[in-house]
C-alpha cells in the first residue's frame, strides 16, 4: 500500500480510508455497484436552474403583457383609495399563489411518474420520507423565490398606472420589449444547445456500439460459477456434453468476460529489470476460439501440450509494443508469473488488440494465461438463430449435472453494453430538458409576438389601408424575430461545440465529426420559432382595419 511502490509495480491498488458518504459520487476502483457522477449531477442541476429561471422570466413577461387588461381594475381601486403598496402586495401574492399551486401540481406529477423513473434508472427514490425533507424544504423555498421574483416587476409596473391616464386610455408603450426579446433569445439559444447536446450524446453511444471491438460477444451466454470448485473441476465433462448439442458451437471457462474489471498481476517479462503489474485474466483452452480473438503471431493454448498450463502466456499487440517487440519477436520471450523465478514460462502467442472494456478507455496491455484457480464464469457460444431454444438445451444439461446449483446466466454483449447505460440515460435526461426548454421558449416567443402585434395593430391597419399586402406585413412583423433566431444560432454554435469538446474528452475513442450536428440541430428550434411567428403574424395581418381605426 506504500505509494512509493505504485510506479515500481505499475499499480494503484492499495489500502485507503474513505468516508462512506463519499463512495457513491467519488468511487475508487472496483466498487460493488455502479456509482454516480458528480459532473453529470452538476450539469443536470445547472440546466434545471436555468430552465426554472427561464420559466420565471416567461411568467414575468406574460404577466406584464397582460397588465393592460387589468388597468381599469387598478384605476378603479386607486380611485377608491387603494394605496400603491396594497396593489403591489396583491399582485405579488397572486404570483406566489400561482407558483405554489404549480408546485403542488408538480409534486403530484412527480409522485405519479416516480415508479417509472425508478424502474428506468434502477433507483429507489421516494418523496415523502425523512431523508427527503430538506430537499422538499429547498424546493418550497425555491418556489417562493420564483414567485417573488416573477411577481415583483409586474406588480410595480401595474401598480404604477395613474387613474387619469387609465381612464383616458393607456398608451401602449413598447418599453421593456427589448429585454423580453433578449430573454427569448437566451431561451432559444439554450434549446439549441440542449438539442445538439442530446444528438451528440446519442451519436457517441451509437458510435461506440457500432465500432468493431475485435472480439465477438454475440450469442454468447455466460453462467457465473462464482469460483465454485466442484463446478470448475468438472467443467471438462460439461463442455463435452454441451458441444454435442447442435445449438452450441463451443464453450470455455475463464476468470472474466468482456466488460468486467481487470485485475493486475505482478509478473516479469524478458529484458525487464523489475517486476511490474500487468492486467491479467485466467482463461482455459478454446477461450480465444469462443470469443473470436485473432492471433498475429505464435499459437493458441493447446490442451494436448501439458506445458501450456504452466506459465505460458498470450499477450496483446499493445503489450508487445510497450515491451519493444514486434509480434514475431515476442514469441518465445520469457514470462515469469508472480516474478518469483520459480517456474518461469514463455510467451507463446500475440493476439490482435481488442476492446475488453468500453470505448471510454484506450486498449490496455493484456495477458492471457491458463489459471484454473481463477475461473469464475462459463461462456457458451450458441449456434443458429434460435437462441431461446439453445438456452433451454443448455439449461437441461446444466440442471442434470448440477441439480443443486441455480441456472443463472446473462449474455456477454448485454453485459458489455451496460457500460454505456449511464450515457444513454444522461442523453435521455438532456433530451427531456431540451424539450422543456423548447416549450418554454415557444411560450415566451408566443407572448412576445402577441405583445408586439397588439402594440402594432394601428401600424398594421394603416399599412393595409395604404395598400400593403399580407406578405409585406408578414415580412415587417417577422423581420425582428428572424434577427433574434439568427442571434440564437450564432450564440448556440460555439457553446454547443464547447460542450461537445469537453464531454467527449471522457472517451478514448470519439465519433469522427460532430460539426454537422451543431450546425443542423438549431434548425429544429428555428422551425418551431418561425412557425409560431408566421402563424401569429398572419392572424394579425388579416385584421380588418375598420375594427381598429373606427374609434380614432
DRENMARFI-110073 format. One record per residue (C-alpha): residue in three letters; z, x, y. Coordinates in steps of 0.1 Angstrom, whole numbers, plus 5000, padded with zeros to 4 digits. Example, Ala and Ser with C-alpha at 12.3 -4.5 7.8 and 13.67 -1.06 7.14 Angstrom:
BEGIN
Ala507851234955;Ser507151374989;
END
This chain:
BEGIN
Unk500050005000;Unk500050305023;Unk497250255049;Unk496650635048;Unk495150585013;Unk492750305022;Unk489950535034;Unk490550765004;Unk490350494978;Unk487850264997;Unk490049964996;Unk492149755019;Unk494349594992;Unk498049634996;Unk501349465003;Unk501649275035;Unk504149035051;Unk502648735068;Unk504248425082;Unk503348115062;Unk502347925093;Unk499548185099;Unk497948175065;Unk495647875070;Unk493948005101;Unk494348375096;Unk493948435059;Unk494048755040;Unk491548825012;Unk491648604981;Unk493748304992;Unk494248024967;Unk492447754987;Unk489747765014;Unk491147845048;Unk490447715083;Unk488647895110;Unk490147955144;Unk486848005162;Unk485447675147;Unk488547485159;Unk488347635193;Unk484647535196;Unk485347185185;Unk488347155208;Unk486347275238;Unk483447025230;Unk485946745227;Unk487546825260;Unk484146845277;Unk482946515263;Unk486246345274;Unk485746495309;Unk482146365310;Unk483246025299;Unk485846025326;Unk483246115352;Unk480945845339;Unk483745595344;Unk484345715379;Unk480645695388;Unk480145345373;Unk483345215389;Unk482245355423;Unk478845205418;Unk480344855412;Unk482644885443;Unk480244675464;Unk480744375441;Unk484544395449;Unk484144455486;Unk484744085495;Unk487944085474;Unk489144395492;Unk488244245526;Unk490043915519;Unk493144095507;Unk493344315537;Unk492844025560;Unk495843855542;Unk497944165549;Unk497544385518;Unk498144755526;Unk495845035515;Unk498445175492;Unk498744845474;Unk495044835468;Unk494945205456;Unk497845125432;Unk496044825419;Unk492745005412;Unk494445305396;Unk496545075373;Unk493344895363;Unk491845235354;Unk494845335334;Unk495045005316;Unk491345025306;Unk491945375293;Unk495045275273;Unk493044985258;Unk490345225249;Unk492945455233;Unk494245165212;Unk490645085200;Unk490045455193;Unk493245475171;Unk492045165152;Unk488645325146;Unk490345655135;Unk492545465111;Unk489645285096;Unk487445595093;Unk490145845082;Unk489745785044;Unk486045865047;Unk486846175068;Unk489546295043;Unk487146245014;Unk484346435032;Unk486546725043;Unk488746725013;Unk491846685035;Unk494946465035;Unk495246375072;Unk497346075084;Unk498045935118;Unk501445775116;Unk503746055105;Unk506546265120;Unk504246565119;Unk501546395140;Unk503946255166;Unk503446555190;Unk499746505187;Unk499946135194;Unk502146205225;Unk499546465236;Unk496646215231;Unk498645955251;Unk499246195279;Unk495546285280;Unk494645925281;Unk496945865311;Unk495446175328;Unk491946045322;Unk492845705335;Unk494345855367;Unk491546105373;Unk488945835366;Unk490645585389;Unk491745785419;Unk488345845435;Unk487045485432;Unk490445355443;Unk490345545476;Unk486645455481;Unk487145085475;Unk490445055495;Unk488845235525;Unk486444945533;Unk487244775566;Unk487244385566;Unk484944365597;Unk482344585580;Unk482644405547;Unk482044055561;Unk479144185583;Unk477644345551;Unk478444685537;Unk475944955545;Unk474645055511;Unk475145435516;Unk473845675490;Unk476745905498;Unk478046055466;Unk474846015446;Unk474246395447;Unk477546455430;Unk476846185404;Unk473446325396;Unk475046665392;Unk477346515366;Unk474346355348;Unk472546695349;Unk475646855332;Unk475746575306;Unk472146615296;Unk472446995295;Unk475446975272;Unk473546725250;Unk470646965247;Unk472847255238;Unk474647055211;Unk471446915196;Unk469847265195;Unk473047405180;Unk473047135153;Unk469547215143;Unk470247585143;Unk473247545120;Unk471347325096;Unk468347565096;Unk470547865089;Unk472147685060;Unk468747585047;Unk467547945051;Unk470548075031;Unk470047815004;Unk466247885000;Unk466448265002;Unk465748444969;Unk469148564956;Unk467848804929;Unk470048614904;Unk469248284887;Unk472148034887;Unk470247714880;Unk471147514848;Unk474047744841;Unk477247574832;Unk480447764834;Unk483547694813;Unk486747874826;Unk488848024798;Unk491548144823;Unk491848464802;Unk492848274771;Unk492848554744;Unk492248314715;Unk489048184731;Unk487848514744;Unk488348684710;Unk486348414692;Unk483548384718;Unk481148554694;Unk481348264670;Unk481048014698;Unk477948204712;Unk476348194678;Unk476847824674;Unk475647744709;Unk472447954707;Unk471447754676;Unk471147444698;Unk467647384713;Unk469447274745;Unk470947624750;Unk468947934759;Unk471748184757;Unk475448234765;Unk477648504778;Unk481248564788;Unk482448764818;Unk485148804844;Unk483248654873;Unk480448424882;Unk478248424914;Unk480348314943;Unk483648454931;Unk485548724950;Unk485049074937;Unk487949304930;Unk487949674934;Unk488549914905;Unk489350284910;Unk486650504895;Unk484750824899;Unk481050894896;Unk479451234891;Unk479451464922;Unk482451274937;Unk485451484947;Unk487851194949;Unk488450864932;Unk487350554951;Unk487450174947;Unk484250004937;Unk483549634933;Unk483549594895;Unk483349304871;Unk483749294834;Unk480849154816;Unk479649114780;Unk476349164763;Unk473548924774;Unk475148884809;Unk472049024826;Unk469748814805;Unk471748494811;Unk471648534849;Unk468148674851;Unk469049014865;Unk466349284865;Unk466549654857;Unk464949914879;Unk465750194855;Unk467650254822;Unk468649974799;Unk470949674794;Unk474149684774;Unk473349674737;Unk475749524711;Unk474349754684;Unk475450064703;Unk479150104699;Unk479550344728;Unk478350084753;Unk481749924750;Unk483450254762;Unk483050314799;Unk479350254802;Unk478250114835;Unk475249944851;Unk475149984888;Unk473049814915;Unk470549984937;Unk472849974968;Unk475450174949;Unk472850424937;Unk471650474973;Unk475150524985;Unk475750794959;Unk472450954969;Unk470550884938;Unk467250724930;Unk467350464902;Unk465950714878;Unk468250994889;Unk471350764884;Unk470650734846;Unk473050954826;Unk475351034856;Unk478951044846;Unk481250744852;Unk484950754849;Unk486650414849;Unk490150454864;Unk489350814874;Unk491750934848;Unk489251164829;Unk490551024796;Unk487350864783;Unk484550944808;Unk481350744802;Unk478050734820;Unk475550514839;Unk473050354816;Unk471150134840;Unk470350054876;Unk469649684884;Unk467849534914;Unk470149424942;Unk471149064941;Unk473448834962;Unk476648784942;Unk478148614973;Unk476748415001;Unk474348555027;Unk477248575052;Unk477848915037;Unk475549205030;Unk474849314995;Unk477649544984;Unk477849814957;Unk478349654922;Unk479449804889;Unk479049604856;Unk481049734827;Unk481949594792;Unk485649494797;Unk486849224772;Unk490349234787;Unk488849104820;Unk486948804805;Unk487748474823;Unk484648254822;Unk481948154797;Unk478448104812;Unk475847894792;Unk472247864803;Unk470847524794;Unk467247484783;Unk464847204791;Unk465146934818;Unk467846714802;Unk470846884815;Unk473246594807;Unk472246594770;Unk472746974769;Unk476246934784;Unk477146674757;Unk475946904729;Unk477947194743;Unk480946964746;Unk480746864709;Unk480747224697;Unk483547324721;Unk485847044710;Unk485147124674;Unk486047484679;Unk488847444704;Unk490247094699;Unk493447164719;Unk491647324749;Unk490247094776;Unk486547094781;Unk486247164819;Unk483047304834;Unk481147344866;Unk477547454874;Unk477047804887;Unk474647704915;Unk477047434928;Unk479947694928;Unk477847944947;Unk476647704974;Unk480147584980;Unk480347885002;Unk478147705027;Unk480147385028;Unk482047495059;Unk478847555078;Unk477447215067;Unk480547025077;Unk480647215110;Unk477047125116;Unk477846755109;Unk480646755134;Unk478446925161;Unk475846655154;Unk478346385159;Unk479446535192;Unk475846575203;Unk475146205196;Unk478246115216;Unk477246345245;Unk473746195245;Unk475045845245;Unk477445925274;Unk474746105293;Unk472445805288;Unk475045565302;Unk475645805331;Unk471945815338;Unk471745435334;Unk474545395360;Unk472945645385;Unk469445485382;Unk470945135388;Unk472845255418;Unk469845435432;Unk467445145427;Unk469944905442;Unk470245115473;Unk466445155475;Unk465444785470;Unk464344735506;Unk462345055504;Unk460644935472;Unk459844595487;Unk458444745518;Unk456244985498;Unk455044685477;Unk454344485509;Unk452244775522;Unk450144765491;Unk451945025468;Unk451244955431;Unk453844965403;Unk452645305391;Unk453145475425;Unk456545315429;Unk457445435394;Unk456445785405;Unk458545775436;Unk461645645417;Unk461445875388;Unk460446195406;Unk464046295414;Unk465246225378;Unk462446445364;Unk463846725385;Unk467346655371;Unk466046665335;Unk464046975342;Unk467047145356;Unk469047045325;Unk466447205303;Unk466547525324;Unk470347545321;Unk470447455284;Unk467947705271;Unk469948035279;Unk473247875269;Unk471747755236;Unk470348105230;Unk473848255237;Unk475448015212;Unk472848085185;Unk473148465190;Unk476948465188;Unk477248225159;Unk474548395138;Unk476348725141;Unk478748595114;Unk475848615089;Unk474448935075;Unk471148755068;Unk469748535095;Unk466948285100;Unk463848465113;Unk463548285146;Unk465348005165;Unk463348025197;Unk461247715187;Unk464447515181;Unk465847605215;Unk462547515232;Unk461947195213;Unk465447045209;Unk465646935246;Unk462646705242;Unk464846465222;Unk467046425252;Unk464046425276;Unk462546135256;Unk465745925258;Unk466246015295;Unk462745935306;Unk462645615287;Unk465845505305;Unk464445595339;Unk461045435333;Unk462345105320;Unk464845065348;Unk462445185375;Unk459744955361;Unk462144655364;Unk462944745399;Unk459244795408;Unk458444435396;Unk460944265420;Unk459344015444;Unk459644145479;Unk460243795493;Unk463543765474;Unk464944085491;Unk463444065526;Unk463743695533;Unk467243745548;Unk466244035570;
END
